[in-house]
Amino acid sequence: MAGKFDGKTIVVTGSGKEKGLGQGILQRFADEGANCVVSDLSIGAEEEGVAEELRERGVRVATIACDVSECETDSGLK
């Protein structure tokens, strides 16, 4: 079944916390076929856990550490 976001990639900042709002948003977009980017201030075990949960569901996932409040930093989202 085709989803509304098949072939699209979404980035949700602050999405690395298990049971957090960002994780829920990622899951909903994944349900609609989106590729997902887990993004948070740092990428550690918890953030990798969020990504792995999505991968287990067949979702293409990337993890990127960034601070969107620091426009001068090389966030990796450019």
Secondary structure, 3 states (H helix, E strand, C coil): CCCCCCCCEEEEECCCCCCCHHHHHHHHHHHCCCEEEEEECCCCHHHHHHHHHHHHCCCCEEEEECCCCCCCCCCCCC
